[in-house]
Amino acid sequence: MASKTNPVTFFKQVRSEGLKITWPSRRETAISTAMVLVMVVFAALFFFAADQLMGWLLRLILNVSV
């Protein structure tokens, strides 16, 4: 079991680790955000098409008209 750390020491360690963080630039953040949005749109279109196709196939198999 790990020994308990003094709260003051803990927060000093947290601050020390926090100073090591390298944040992305505004440009990197914008590019990453755009890439995520594009991938979300592609995934949404794919799942919409797959859902429509499966619904059509089920209606065809079951011969149900909607």
HELIX and SHEET records of a PDB file:
HELIX    1   1 PRO A    7  GLY A   18  1                                  12    
HELIX    2   2 ARG A   26  LEU A   62  1                                  37    
END                                                                             
